Amino acid sequence: MRSKTNKLSVLHMVSSLLIGGAERFVLDLCQQQRSDGIKTQIFSFGRKDDPLVSECDALNLNVIFNRGHKFFALARIHRILRNVDVIHIHSPHVLKFIAPILPLIGQRKIIYTRHGAAPLENPSWQVLHKYCEKYIHTITFVSEESQQIFSTHHGWHNKRKWVIDNAVLLPEISGAKQVNPDRLSLGSVGRMIDIKNQINLLKALVKLSPEVREKISVHFFGDGPCLEQLKQFKDENLPEANIVFHGVINQRDQIYSTFDVLVVTSETEGLSLAIIEAMASQCAVIATDVGGNPRLVSHENTGWLFDYNDSNSLAKIIETCINDRKTVSEYANRSKAMIEENFSLKNCANKYKQLYLN
């Protein structure tokens, strides 16, 4: 049922408001949709002190939090869902929680977006997705690889599937980015979990000579279960290296202005929002040749690609960056131009609006 204001109303459902690519994307999408005349809200299954909650407050984005015993929580969610036009689910964990009430919410359109490429091949996920298929109107993916993996493991062959690229609100940047010619600053942005494999960046630094390492600073942004492992590796193998663990930082301009080159070491990626944000902020990118990364990073044009877990190749690329700062700057400028041309949030929001209305 269309809201009384006759505005299309959309509820975006996320597992948390921790800092991650999917969560960042939802905030950006809500802002764009609001400017396009759509009424948006966010329903979070996370905590009220999650880092992005304060950003939602600053942006005047309405956030509803899950609360109470599961039975009463589901009853409350049921009431909320029946008062919106579109339910946009951004996490399989959200889908799992609300699965019992899917048959009860009436003719609401449900969009399910898979932001990652992980196969979710555990039998419990197989059963869940088989059950939920008939209630989902459309499933979207952020990369062709994500769609192919999902189709292989879960089927849904008669379900409408769309690949819609992630996008970002483009930052305002005037003039060329200032770089320090005497020091190369590398950045790593994201949750510190096994699949992100940030330790491979530290292993690559070990392979460089002390004289080369003196010309490098490394900035880690994020938190997660692998943080202590990274710190311990640094203390044991790179005690003199200039490596900074910044923790969780909300302001993207503060993150991407800190370094010249983003390094992505992940085992798999959908369409990395960190890469899109870095390129939009005029950074070159070094990334693993996996998932959607090659769609974003053109090897030796906007950055460099290397094989997953290949610290030798990563070390050679880093040394190349140190020795040829002009090329790094050229790649950074091309990166920004490519994102402006191909990953406009306005275009992304229009594609979702078509799905909401059709």
N, C-alpha and C positions, 0 to 999 in steps of 0.2 A: 504494500500500500504506500503510495506516494505521500510524503509528509505534508502537513497542513500548509506549509509555506510553498508547496508545489516544487520545491527543490528536490532533486535526486539526493537521497541520503545513503551514505556508504559507511559501514562499520568495518574498519581494518582490525583484524585480530592477530596479535603477535604473542609469542611465548614469553617475551620479556622486553624491557627497554634498556637492556645492556647495550654497549656500543658494539655494533656489528653491521655488516653490509646490509642485511635485510631490514634491520631496524632503522638505519639511516635512510634507506630508500623509502620506507613507509612515511617518515617525517617529511621528506622532500615531496613525495607524491601528494600527501595531504595538503601541503601548502599550495601546490600547483592546482589541485582539484578545487580547493577553496576559492582561488582566484578565478577559476572557470565556472563558479556558481554552484558547485556541488557541496552539500552539507556533509562534512566528514567528522568521524570520531574514531578513537583508537581504544580497543579493549586489550589490556595487557594481563597476562597470567604471571607477570613478574612481581617485583617488590616496588613499593612506593618510593624507595630510595635508589632505584636503578639510575645510572648516570644520565640517561636521556630524558628522564622525567622533568628535570629542571629546564631542559631545552624546550620540551613541549609546553611547559608553563610560560616560558618567555615568548614562544610563538603563538600563545593563546590557542593551542590545540587541546581539545577536550579529551581527557584520558579516563577511562573507566577501568577499575581494577577488580580482578576476581577475588572473592572473599567467601568465607564460611565453609561449612561442611559440604562435601561434594553434592549431596542430594539438594540442599538448599541453594548452593551455588548454581547448579544446573537449572533450578526453577527460576532463579533471578536472570540467568543468561537467556533462558527461553523468552521471558517477557521483553528483554532488551532486543533480541533478534527479531521479534515479531513487530517491532516498531521502526524497522529500517527497510529500505528497498533492496539493498545489496549487502551481502555478507562476503567480505574479502579476507580469506584465510591465508596467512603467510607462513605457517609452520605446521608440519605434520603432528607435532605435540598438541597444538591447539585442536586439530582435527580429531585426534584421539580423545581429548577431554569432552568435546561436545557431541561426539558420535551418537550417544544414546538419545539425544533430543532432535537429531536431524529429521526424523519422520514427523516431528510435531510442529515445525515452524512454518508450515504453509507454503505458499508459492513465492517464497523469497529466492532471489537469484543468488547462488553461491559460486564464487570464483575461488579457486584453490591455486595459489602460486607456489611452485617449488623453486626456492632460491638457490639451492645447492645441487650438486650432482651425485651425492652419496646414494647408493642403490637402495637403502632401507630393505635389505633382503632377509632380515630376521623374520621368522614365521609369524610373529605377532603383528608386524607391519603388513605382511602379506594379507592376513585375515582382515585387518582394519581397512585397507584400501579396497579390498574386494567388497566389503560391506558398504563402504561410503560411496562407491562409484555411482550408484543410481541417484544419489542426492546432490551431486556436484554438477552444476550446469556446464562449466568450462574449466579446464586446467591449463595453466600457463607455465612456461619455463623461461629461464633467462639465457639458455643456450641450447643449441641443437643437441649437444652431447647429453645434457640433462634430460631432454625429451626421450632420446634413444634409450638411455639407461632405465628410465621409468617404464617405458613401453616394454622393455625386455623383462623386467622383474615384476611388473604389476598389470600389464595388459592395457586395459581401458581402450581397446582398439576401436570401439564404436563411439568413444567420447571425443568431443571437440578438443583439440590440443593446439595451443598457440605458443610461439616463441616471441616474447616481447623483451627487448633489450632493457637492461637496467639503464638508468640515466641519473644525472645529478643537476641540482640547481647550480648553474655555472657561477664561479666566483668572479668578482670584479678585480681584474688585474690590468694595470696600466704600465706600459713599457716592458722592457726585458727584465727577467728575474735576475737579481744580483747574486753572483756566486763568488766564493772565495777562491782565487786562483791557486792558493797554496795548500788548500785542504779540500778533499772530496768528502761530502757529507752523504752518508747512506741512511735510508730509513726503512723501517719495518713496521707495518700497521696491521693490527688485527688481534683476534683472540689467540692466546698462547696455548694451543692444543696440538696434539700429535700430528694431525693431518696438515697443519700449517708448516711444520718442520723448520721453524726458525733457527734451530740449532745448526742447520746446514750453512747458514750465513757465517756463523762463528767458526765452523770448521774450515770454511774457505779462507777466512782471515788468518788462521793458523798456517796455511800454506804460503802466505806472503812473507817476504823478508821483513825484519824489524824496521828497516829503513823505509819500506813502502807503507807499512802499517802506521808509521808516524804521520803520514799524510792523509790519514783517514779518520773520520769520526762516524760512529754508528749510533742511531737513535731508534730505540724500540718504544713503540706506543701500543699500550694494551695491557691486558692482564689475563690470567688463566692458570690452569694447573701445571703448565710447563715452565712458568716463570722462574721458580727456584732452580730447576735444572739448568736453565740458561745462565743464571747468575753464577751457579757453581762452576759450570764449564768456563765461563769468563775468568773467574778467580783462579782456576787451576791452570788454564792454558793461555790466557791473554791478560795477565795481571797488569801490564803497562798500557794496554790498548785503551783508546778513548771511546768507551762504550757507555751510553747513558740509557737507563731504564726509566722512562718518564711516567709509566703507569697509564691510567685512563685520563685522556684529555678530551673534553667535549668539543672544543672549538677547532673546526677543520682548518681554518686559515693558520692557526697556531701550529698545527701538526705539519702541514705541507710546506710551510715557509721555512721549516727547520732544516730540510735536506734538499740535495740536488737530484738524487736518484732513489726511487723506490725499489726495494728488492723483495720479490715475492717468491717464496720457496715451497709453496703448497704442493701436496700430492695430487690434489684435484681442486678445480674451481668451476663455478658456473660462469657467471660474467662478473668478475671481481669489481665491486664498487670501490675498493681501495685503489685499484689501478685507474679506474675512470676518474676518481677524485684527484689522484696525483697528476694524471695527464692534464686534466682541466686546470690544475694549479701550476702548470708549466714545469713539470718534473719529467725527466726521462725515466724509463722503467727497465729493470732486469727481472725476468719472470720465467718460471718453469713452463716448458712447452706442453701444457696440459689444458684440458677443458676449453673454456672460452678465452684463455689468455692470448692465443695466436690471433683471435679476432680483434683484439685491442692493440697488442704490441706487434708491430711489423719489424721483423728482425733486421737490424742494422739500417733502420729507417726512423723509427720512433723509439727504439730501445733494442734490447737483446733478449733472445730466448735461449734456454739451456735445458738439458735433460734433468728430470727430477732426481734429487739427491746426488747430483754430480758436482761435488765441491771443487774439483779440479777445474772444470770449465767455468764455474762461477768465479773462482779466484782469478782466472785469466781475464775474464770480462771486467772485473773490478780494476785490475791493473791497467787495462786498456783505457778505462774511464779516467784514471789518474793521469795517464800520459797524454791524453787527447781531450782536454776540457772543451775545446771548440766544438768537437763533435757532440759532446754531451749537451751543450747549449743548443745546438741545431736540432737534435732529437727532441729536446724539451719543447722548443717552439713548434715543431711539427706535431707533437703530441697534443698540445693545446688546440691547434687548428683542427685536428682530426676529431677531437671530442666535440668542439663547437659545431662542427658540420654534421656529425652522425649520431650524437647521443644527447639530443635536446630533450629535457624533461617534458616540455610542452608536447612534443610528438608522442612520447611514451604515455602521457596522461590521456591523450586523445585516443590512443589504441585501447586503453582500458575502458574509457567512456563508451566506446563502440560496443565492447563486450557487455558492459552494464546495461545498455539500452536495447541491444538486439535480442 
